[in-house]
Amino acid sequence: MADPVPNTHYQASTHDPVYDRLHETAEFEELRGRYRGFVFPWTAAFLSWYLLYVVLSNWAPSFMSHKLWGNINVALVFGLLQFVTTFLLAWHYSRFSTAKLDPLARQLDEDYVRNRQGGASA
């Protein structure tokens, strides 16, 4: 009977060695650094903003229920701003990725294809 769980150690040990060479390049390190430099701070900022909304909703209900105009209160405005923030952050990431990540990723992909076609010589 075949093993229902694939042997992941075997799979990991048989991956293409071109990946290892590309992983060690300065370009790959630069790509990872740029990605992390964007994603980590913006994720922390967005989660803090979201947590502020949750904390204020739980521990400052009088503030959140304060009416700004008509039936529009602070909680509703904060909730709508969560959506606006999400879309703005996605737009900002798209622009950042196009300008800073995609050129490096394309270069690494071209190196990968060239190494695969050239007999994996670095």
PyRosetta script that sets phi, psi and omega in degrees:
from pyrosetta import init, pose_from_sequence

init()
pose = pose_from_sequence("MADPVPNTHYQASTHDPVYDRLHETAEFEELRGRYRGFVFPWTAAFLSWYLLYVVLSNWAPSFMSHKLWGNINVALVFGLLQFVTTFLLAWHYSRFSTAKLDPLARQLDEDYVRNRQGGASA")
pose.set_psi(1, 135.4)
pose.set_omega(1, -177.9)
pose.set_phi(2, -72.3)
pose.set_psi(2, 146.7)
pose.set_omega(2, 177.9)
pose.set_phi(3, -70.4)
pose.set_psi(3, 122.2)
pose.set_omega(3, -177.5)
pose.set_phi(4, -69.2)
pose.set_psi(4, -21.5)
pose.set_omega(4, 179.5)
pose.set_phi(5, -102.9)
pose.set_psi(5, 122.2)
pose.set_omega(5, -179.1)
pose.set_phi(6, -65.2)
pose.set_psi(6, 151.9)
pose.set_omega(6, 179.0)
pose.set_phi(7, -77.2)
pose.set_psi(7, 94.3)
pose.set_omega(7, -175.2)
pose.set_phi(8, -67.6)
pose.set_psi(8, -29.2)
pose.set_omega(8, 178.0)
pose.set_phi(9, -65.5)
pose.set_psi(9, -40.0)
pose.set_omega(9, 177.8)
pose.set_phi(10, -65.6)
pose.set_psi(10, -43.4)
pose.set_omega(10, -179.7)
pose.set_phi(11, -62.7)
pose.set_psi(11, -42.0)
pose.set_omega(11, -179.2)
pose.set_phi(12, -66.7)
pose.set_psi(12, -35.6)
pose.set_omega(12, -177.8)
pose.set_phi(13, -78.0)
pose.set_psi(13, -14.5)
pose.set_omega(13, -178.4)
pose.set_phi(14, -107.0)
pose.set_psi(14, 14.4)
pose.set_omega(14, 178.5)
pose.set_phi(15, -71.3)
pose.set_psi(15, 166.4)
pose.set_omega(15, -175.7)
pose.set_phi(16, -67.3)
pose.set_psi(16, 127.1)
pose.set_omega(16, -179.7)
pose.set_phi(17, -65.5)
pose.set_psi(17, -16.5)
pose.set_omega(17, 176.6)
pose.set_phi(18, -60.3)
pose.set_psi(18, -35.5)
pose.set_omega(18, 178.1)
pose.set_phi(19, -59.4)
pose.set_psi(19, -42.0)
pose.set_omega(19, 179.7)
pose.set_phi(20, -62.5)
pose.set_psi(20, -43.2)
pose.set_omega(20, -180.0)
pose.set_phi(21, -65.4)
pose.set_psi(21, -41.9)
pose.set_omega(21, 179.1)
pose.set_phi(22, -67.2)
pose.set_psi(22, -35.4)
pose.set_omega(22, 179.9)
pose.set_phi(23, -63.5)
pose.set_psi(23, -27.6)
pose.set_omega(23, -177.4)
pose.set_phi(24, -89.4)
pose.set_psi(24, -3.7)
pose.set_omega(24, -177.1)
pose.set_phi(25, -77.6)
pose.set_psi(25, 156.2)
pose.set_omega(25, 177.2)
pose.set_phi(26, -65.2)
pose.set_psi(26, -32.2)
pose.set_omega(26, -179.7)
pose.set_phi(27, -64.7)
pose.set_psi(27, -41.4)
pose.set_omega(27, 179.1)
pose.set_phi(28, -65.9)
pose.set_psi(28, -42.7)
pose.set_omega(28, 177.6)
pose.set_phi(29, -61.9)
pose.set_psi(29, -39.5)
pose.set_omega(29, 177.6)
pose.set_phi(30, -63.5)
pose.set_psi(30, -43.9)
pose.set_omega(30, 179.0)
pose.set_phi(31, -60.1)
pose.set_psi(31, -48.2)
pose.set_omega(31, 178.4)
pose.set_phi(32, -61.6)
pose.set_psi(32, -42.0)
pose.set_omega(32, 179.9)
pose.set_phi(33, -63.4)
pose.set_psi(33, -43.6)
pose.set_omega(33, 178.2)
pose.set_phi(34, -63.8)
pose.set_psi(34, -44.1)
pose.set_omega(34, -179.8)
pose.set_phi(35, -60.9)
pose.set_psi(35, -51.5)
pose.set_omega(35, -179.6)
pose.set_phi(36, -64.0)
pose.set_psi(36, -36.0)
pose.set_omega(36, 179.1)
pose.set_phi(37, -63.8)
pose.set_psi(37, -26.7)
pose.set_omega(37, 176.3)
pose.set_phi(38, -88.7)
pose.set_psi(38, -52.0)
pose.set_omega(38, -169.3)
pose.set_phi(39, -67.8)
pose.set_psi(39, -45.8)
pose.set_omega(39, -175.3)
pose.set_phi(40, -62.8)
pose.set_psi(40, -52.2)
pose.set_omega(40, -179.4)
pose.set_phi(41, -65.4)
pose.set_psi(41, -40.0)
pose.set_omega(41, -179.2)
pose.set_phi(42, -70.0)
pose.set_psi(42, -34.2)
pose.set_omega(42, 175.8)
pose.set_phi(43, -66.0)
pose.set_psi(43, -44.2)
pose.set_omega(43, 178.3)
pose.set_phi(44, -62.0)
pose.set_psi(44, -41.6)
pose.set_omega(44, 179.5)
pose.set_phi(45, -64.4)
pose.set_psi(45, -45.2)
pose.set_omega(45, -178.7)
pose.set_phi(46, -66.6)
pose.set_psi(46, -42.9)
pose.set_omega(46, 179.1)
pose.set_phi(47, -64.9)
pose.set_psi(47, -35.4)
pose.set_omega(47, 176.0)
pose.set_phi(48, -64.6)
pose.set_psi(48, -43.1)
pose.set_omega(48, 178.5)
pose.set_phi(49, -61.9)
pose.set_psi(49, -43.4)
pose.set_omega(49, 178.8)
pose.set_phi(50, -66.1)
pose.set_psi(50, -42.8)
pose.set_omega(50, 179.8)
pose.set_phi(51, -63.1)
pose.set_psi(51, -36.5)
pose.set_omega(51, 176.2)
pose.set_phi(52, -59.2)
pose.set_psi(52, -42.8)
pose.set_omega(52, 178.2)
pose.set_phi(53, -60.2)
pose.set_psi(53, -46.0)
pose.set_omega(53, -179.3)
pose.set_phi(54, -65.8)
pose.set_psi(54, -44.9)
pose.set_omega(54, -179.1)
pose.set_phi(55, -62.9)
pose.set_psi(55, -46.0)
pose.set_omega(55, 179.5)
pose.set_phi(56, -64.7)
pose.set_psi(56, -37.0)
pose.set_omega(56, 178.7)
pose.set_phi(57, -64.3)
pose.set_psi(57, -36.4)
pose.set_omega(57, -178.3)
pose.set_phi(58, -84.3)
pose.set_psi(58, -40.0)
pose.set_omega(58, -171.2)
pose.set_phi(59, -113.7)
pose.set_psi(59, 1.1)
pose.set_omega(59, 175.4)
pose.set_phi(60, -138.1)
pose.set_psi(60, 56.7)
pose.set_omega(60, -175.9)
pose.set_phi(61, -63.9)
pose.set_psi(61, -31.3)
pose.set_omega(61, 179.5)
pose.set_phi(62, -67.6)
pose.set_psi(62, -37.7)
pose.set_omega(62, 176.4)
pose.set_phi(63, -66.6)
pose.set_psi(63, -46.5)
pose.set_omega(63, -177.0)
pose.set_phi(64, -67.8)
pose.set_psi(64, -27.2)
pose.set_omega(64, -179.9)
pose.set_phi(65, -89.9)
pose.set_psi(65, 0.2)
pose.set_omega(65, 178.5)
pose.set_phi(66, -62.9)
pose.set_psi(66, 124.6)
pose.set_omega(66, -178.2)
pose.set_phi(67, -79.5)
pose.set_psi(67, 131.2)
pose.set_omega(67, 179.3)
pose.set_phi(68, -92.2)
pose.set_psi(68, -47.6)
pose.set_omega(68, 173.1)
pose.set_phi(69, -159.1)
pose.set_psi(69, 134.8)
pose.set_omega(69, -176.6)
pose.set_phi(70, 56.7)
pose.set_psi(70, -130.0)
pose.set_omega(70, 177.1)
pose.set_phi(71, -94.6)
pose.set_psi(71, 12.6)
pose.set_omega(71, 179.9)
pose.set_phi(72, -88.5)
pose.set_psi(72, 118.8)
pose.set_omega(72, 179.3)
pose.set_phi(73, -113.3)
pose.set_psi(73, 176.1)
pose.set_omega(73, -177.0)
pose.set_phi(74, -59.7)
pose.set_psi(74, -41.6)
pose.set_omega(74, -178.4)
pose.set_phi(75, -60.5)
pose.set_psi(75, -41.7)
pose.set_omega(75, 179.4)
pose.set_phi(76, -65.2)
pose.set_psi(76, -42.7)
pose.set_omega(76, 178.7)
pose.set_phi(77, -63.8)
pose.set_psi(77, -45.3)
pose.set_omega(77, 177.9)
pose.set_phi(78, -60.4)
pose.set_psi(78, -42.9)
pose.set_omega(78, 179.4)
pose.set_phi(79, -61.5)
pose.set_psi(79, -44.3)
pose.set_omega(79, 177.9)
pose.set_phi(80, -66.3)
pose.set_psi(80, -35.5)
pose.set_omega(80, 177.8)
pose.set_phi(81, -66.6)
pose.set_psi(81, -25.8)
pose.set_omega(81, 174.6)
pose.set_phi(82, -61.6)
pose.set_psi(82, -43.7)
pose.set_omega(82, 178.0)
pose.set_phi(83, -65.7)
pose.set_psi(83, -44.5)
pose.set_omega(83, 179.3)
pose.set_phi(84, -60.1)
pose.set_psi(84, -44.3)
pose.set_omega(84, 179.4)
pose.set_phi(85, -61.6)
pose.set_psi(85, -41.8)
pose.set_omega(85, 179.4)
pose.set_phi(86, -60.1)
pose.set_psi(86, -47.5)
pose.set_omega(86, -179.2)
pose.set_phi(87, -68.3)
pose.set_psi(87, -39.2)
pose.set_omega(87, 177.6)
pose.set_phi(88, -64.6)
pose.set_psi(88, -40.5)
pose.set_omega(88, 178.9)
pose.set_phi(89, -66.4)
pose.set_psi(89, -40.2)
pose.set_omega(89, 177.1)
pose.set_phi(90, -64.0)
pose.set_psi(90, -41.6)
pose.set_omega(90, 177.8)
pose.set_phi(91, -63.4)
pose.set_psi(91, -44.6)
pose.set_omega(91, 180.0)
pose.set_phi(92, -62.9)
pose.set_psi(92, -42.3)
pose.set_omega(92, 178.6)
pose.set_phi(93, -64.4)
pose.set_psi(93, -40.1)
pose.set_omega(93, 178.8)
pose.set_phi(94, -60.3)
pose.set_psi(94, -44.5)
pose.set_omega(94, 178.3)
pose.set_phi(95, -66.0)
pose.set_psi(95, -42.9)
pose.set_omega(95, 179.2)
pose.set_phi(96, -62.4)
pose.set_psi(96, -46.0)
pose.set_omega(96, -178.6)
pose.set_phi(97, -62.4)
pose.set_psi(97, -44.2)
pose.set_omega(97, -179.9)
pose.set_phi(98, -62.5)
pose.set_psi(98, -40.1)
pose.set_omega(98, -176.0)
pose.set_phi(99, -83.8)
pose.set_psi(99, -38.1)
pose.set_omega(99, -169.8)
pose.set_phi(100, -111.5)
pose.set_psi(100, -31.0)
pose.set_omega(100, -175.2)
pose.set_phi(101, -97.7)
pose.set_psi(101, -44.6)
pose.set_omega(101, -174.3)
pose.set_phi(102, -59.5)
pose.set_psi(102, -41.8)
pose.set_omega(102, 178.8)
pose.set_phi(103, -60.8)
pose.set_psi(103, -42.6)
pose.set_omega(103, 178.1)
pose.set_phi(104, -67.1)
pose.set_psi(104, -40.8)
pose.set_omega(104, 179.2)
pose.set_phi(105, -64.3)
pose.set_psi(105, -39.7)
pose.set_omega(105, 177.1)
pose.set_phi(106, -62.8)
pose.set_psi(106, -42.4)
pose.set_omega(106, 178.9)
pose.set_phi(107, -62.6)
pose.set_psi(107, -43.9)
pose.set_omega(107, 178.0)
pose.set_phi(108, -64.2)
pose.set_psi(108, -38.2)
pose.set_omega(108, 177.7)
pose.set_phi(109, -64.8)
pose.set_psi(109, -42.6)
pose.set_omega(109, 177.5)
pose.set_phi(110, -62.8)
pose.set_psi(110, -40.6)
pose.set_omega(110, 176.7)
pose.set_phi(111, -62.2)
pose.set_psi(111, -41.1)
pose.set_omega(111, 178.9)
pose.set_phi(112, -61.4)
pose.set_psi(112, -49.5)
pose.set_omega(112, -178.6)
pose.set_phi(113, -62.3)
pose.set_psi(113, -43.6)
pose.set_omega(113, 179.7)
pose.set_phi(114, -62.1)
pose.set_psi(114, -42.3)
pose.set_omega(114, 179.5)
pose.set_phi(115, -68.1)
pose.set_psi(115, -36.4)
pose.set_omega(115, 178.6)
pose.set_phi(116, -67.7)
pose.set_psi(116, -40.6)
pose.set_omega(116, -177.2)
pose.set_phi(117, -78.1)
pose.set_psi(117, -27.6)
pose.set_omega(117, -177.0)
pose.set_phi(118, -92.0)
pose.set_psi(118, 21.3)
pose.set_omega(118, 179.1)
pose.set_phi(119, 79.8)
pose.set_psi(119, 19.9)
pose.set_omega(119, 177.1)
pose.set_phi(120, 62.4)
pose.set_psi(120, 36.7)
pose.set_omega(120, 174.8)
pose.set_phi(121, -96.5)
pose.set_psi(121, 130.0)
pose.set_omega(121, -175.1)
pose.set_phi(122, -80.7)
pose.dump_pdb("model.pdb")
